[in-house]
Amino acid sequence: MNGIAFSQIKKEYDGFYRQLLQKGRLPMWSTSKGFWNASIADEVYEAFKKISLGKFKNFLDIGSGDGKIVLIASLFCDNAEGVEIDRFLHNRAVEARNRLKITNAVFHNKDFFGHDFSKHDILFSAPDVPMERGLENKLLNEMKGNLLHYGNHFHPRFLKKESGFMVNGTMVSVYVK
C-alpha cells in the first residue's frame, strides 16, 4: 500500500468534486439505472486496509461510478476493475486512471448485469437499491469469492455475513455464499 499514491488519488478526486461544486452540481446524481454518490476516500482506504484487501487478486466494483474505489483498490490488488453504465462517470474514471498512470485498473462502460462476476475473488458494492431487485441473484449465481458491502443499508438477504465493522460510522460487511 502506497500512502503517496493514495494521496494522489484523493487529490485527483477532491479537484473533480470542487469543479462540480463550482458549477453548482453536487457529486451525486441519477444515472440511467440508479443513483451515483461519491464515496469517502479515507473510509474506503481504511476499510481496504482493515480487510487486508491485498490478499485478493481480482477486484470488481459493481457500479463503479467515477472510478475512485477501483483506483484505491488498485493499490492493494493485482487487478482492479469497475463496471459503470453512465458514460460521463466512466469517462471520468478512465481520465483519472490515465492522468495518475495507474496500469492495473480497467473500466467497463456497460450495465453490470451484463458483466461476468465469476473471475473476481472480491466484489465491492455500495448499493443504491435493495439487492433482491436482481443483484443478489446474480451474486448467488456468479460470485466465486467475497462481497465487500459498503453502507448501512440494502444488505443481502441470502448471502452469509462473515464479518462486519464500522469505519467512521459507515458499516462495512464481508459476505460469502
N, C-alpha and C positions, 0 to 999 in steps of 0.2 A: 504494500500500500504506500503510495507516494503522496505525502501531505502537500507537496508543492503542486503536483498535478491536480489534486482535489481543489486547491485554492484557485487554480487557473480555470477549472470548470465552473466553480462557484462565481468567479468574477465575470466569466462569459455570460452566464445566465442572469446575474444581477444587472448587467448592462442591458440585456434584452428586455427585462421586466421594466427597467427605468424608461426605455424607449416607448414601450407600450403605455405606461402611465403618463408620459409626456404628451402622448397622442389622445389621452382621455380614455384609454382602454385598460381594463383590469387583466391580469394574467390568468384568465379563465373565460371560457365561452362554450356554447353549444357547438357540437360538430354534427355531421350528418347522421351519426349513430349513437351519440352520447354527449357527455359533458367533460371537458378538459379543465383541470385546475392544477396550477403549478405546485409541485411537491417542494417540501422544505429540504434543501440540500444537506444541511447539518444533521437533520433527523435521519435521513436515508443513509448517509455515510456512517453514522453511529450504529444504525441497525445492521448494516452490512458487516461492520467490524464485530458486532455482538454475535452474529450467527456464523462467523468465520466464512464469509462468502467465498473466500479463496479456495475452499475445499471442493467447490463446484467448478466444472469446466465450461459448461454451455448455459448461459443465462438468457432468458427471454422476458422482456417487459411486454405484457399483454395490454395494448392500448398505450403506446409509449409517448404520446403527446409530443412535446418539444425535444425529447431525447435526453434530458438531463439525467434520468435514472440510469439509462443504458450507459452513458459516458462515465458515470460514477462506478457502475458495475464493471466497466472495462478495466478499472484499476485493480480489481480483485480476480476476475475470471479470464480464462484464455480467450473466450469468445463471448461477446455481449451483443445481443440483438434486440431490436424493438420492432413492433408492428403497429402501425397507426394509419387510420383511414383518411384523416384530414391532411390534405396536400400542403397547406401552409405550414402546419406543425411539422410534418415530415420534412419539408424542405429546410425548415429552421434547424432540425436535428442534424441533417446532413451538412449544412453550412457550419454549425458549431463543431462537428466532428472534424471537418476538413480544416477549419481555422486552427483547431487545437492539435492537429496532426495525430489523431488517435487512429491507429491502424487495426485494432481488434474489435471495432464496433460496426455493426451493419444495421441498416434501417430498411424496412419494407413498407411501402405505401399501399396498404390494402386492408380489407376487413379481416380482423384476427380470426373470424370463424372460417376463413379460407386458408389459414396458415397451419402447418403441421407442428404441433407442440412436442411430438414424441422424441425429437432429437435433443431436447434440452433437459438438463438434470435439475435445473432450478428455474421456476417461473415466478414472476412478480406481478401482482395485481393490486391496484388501488381502485376498486370497482365503483362505478357511478350508478349502478342498478343492482337489484338483488341477483345473486348468482344463479338462482333457479330459473332465470329467464333465458337459459341456454348455455351460459358459460360453464356452469358446474357439470352438465352432461358432457361437454367437450373435454373438460379436465378428467372426468372419470374414464372416458374412452381413450385419451391420448397422453395423459400425464405419466411420465416414467420416473420422476424424482419427487421433488418437493415444490410446494407452493408457498411463497412468501406473500402473505396478505398484509397490506399496509392500510390501516384505518380502523376506526371503531365500529364500522357499520358493514352491512351486506356480507357477512361471513358465510362460508359454505355450510350447507346442511348435512351433506353426506360424506365429506372428506373427514379424516380423523385429525384433530388438532394435536400436534406433537409437542408444541411449546408456544409460549407467548410471553411478551414483556412490553413494558411501556418505554417509549422514548419521548421525553418532553410532553407527556400527556397523550401521545398517539399510540394506540395498540398496534403491535406488530406480532403476527402469528405465523407459525410454520405448520403447514398441513401436509399430510401424506394420504395415499389411498387407503 
